């Protein structure tokens, strides 16, 4: 295993006085955290058709306390509020009214706490085409402080691979629903490893054992227990029906029923407590199963009455009094350690470092798309078909104008529908990483859009070049490069529109429907199909990408005063041809300015749309 050099930001003195290996995920955390939450209430507004808005209580006065070195398991049936509470503890809850007190070493949630927190979602949100080693390396490069060199960050990622038992699959891709990769347990360990890289003081996990077999689940919880006990970390997780072995591994258990607290205390004392209030299993059974039966109220015929009785019993119990006493006693033993985190910078790395790492990661993740034979075959087939249909048509004005409009249509449609998928497909990853404070939104946006440019420009450029010479368009080099420049500008504008639609709507079906309607309107108002547009509809053409591309491309091919042979052998002016006359061959600056304005406006709209993703308190 490669070891990191001792560094003030990643090394600390253990309780025994020795220096620990900074690359170890089991090293002691720098700032132990006492997590305290008191009377947490969360309400959301519900709107139903033809009914006045109502309010629904998701969490109803939930309290608890977890110390460094402890693991808390939050149990409860589906819909009881476990994930909502966990999300609130992680500072990621929005869209409702949250009240009560949640403190970390006596302080409210802050950007410093966000960097000192690891949050593992129920679904493993990972890039499917990256390998295990690449996934952890890029996380290390983005989340570890800039004071560490790239080799030190790589060593930390390598240490996580080894210590979490991922060495055998380090070169395997993560995989996804339609792509075979590593196992579910290995994916979960990769997700945990991503958070452990920053040596967090508080680790929150949403059902880390969901979908795993009992042996793999025990291995995951054992690892988390070591991270808590050996590293002095505070670990909180939601868990659904743990086995008896897992249940007794937790230091504390919190049981919820319809958002209300039914039990909080030692897991080993849970059965004795419920027995003392008159509830005990008729046969020997898994304690977790019995607790879930109680939370569901299925121990008696009147389920609602049972739930209310359990909530009232705990509120009046000695266990609740002990909890209240502990909450009063615990203040801010670690406040001074917390001050160091408050003075640290908001971002672990610079904007440029984030941009370069995200660009490299994005290009590796999408290398299979960039080299897709299907996309290349699509463009090659389109170029061949168009080139043969318009073969040597340079002396036929009508055909040439039709070809110009086809090229503008291709450069409008092709990048638009490619770009629509960009942000909806990455929404979950962006939300996870922004919530963790991994990078600035601007660096992600710049890297994501820049990474797509080579192929987004190369394929249309190849089609334009092939069709241009096959069809016998204006043979001068100036006309060719002017046409190419105009078309590639159109590609960028159309791509921006696709990015904006995807980011603002975040629903592929809705976004593609809107895009189809918009492009149809732009095409019809482009000046080729309809030359005399009614005045009340004329404004559409000024918003149409096709209109401006069509004008500029015609200007690159024809000039005012140029003639063509028309009926009877006479020479007619090109600018009098109906389709050309409708758009004109003057004022190219207006169309260039319009396209540049669209270029910036659409990207700004896309950026503003992304600002909603991953926003936390």
Secondary structure, DSSP 4 states (H G I P E B T S, - for coil): ---PPP-TTT--B-TTSPBPPTT-TTSPPSS---EEEEEEEEEEEE--TTS--EEEEEEEEEEEEE-TT-EEEEEE-TTSSHHHHHHHHTT---SSEEEEEEEETTB---HHHHHTEEEE-SS----TTSBHHHHHHHHHHHHS-TTS-HHHHHHHHHHHHHHTT-GGGTTSB--BTTB--S-HHHHHHHHHHHHHTTT-SEEEEESTTTT--HHHHHHHHHHHHHHHHTTT-EEEEE-SS--HHHHTT-SEEEEEETTEEEEEEEGGGHHHHHHHTT---SS---HHHHHHHHHHTTTSS-HHHHHHHHHHHHHTSHHHHHHHHHHHH---TTHHHHHHHHHS-S-SS-HHHHHHHHHHHHHHHTHHHHT-HHHHHHHHHHHHHHHHHTTT-TT-HHHHHHHHHHHHHHHHHHHHHHHTHHHHHHHHHHHHHHHTT-S-HHHHHHHHHHHHHHHHHHHHHHHHHHHHHHTT---SHHHHHHHHHHHHHHHHHHHHHHHHHHHHH--HHHHHHHHHHHHHHHHHTSSSS-SS--GGGTHHHHH-HHHHHHHHHHHHH--TT-EEE-GGG-EEEGGGSHHHHHH-SS-HHHHHHHHHHHHHHHHHHHHHHHTTTT---
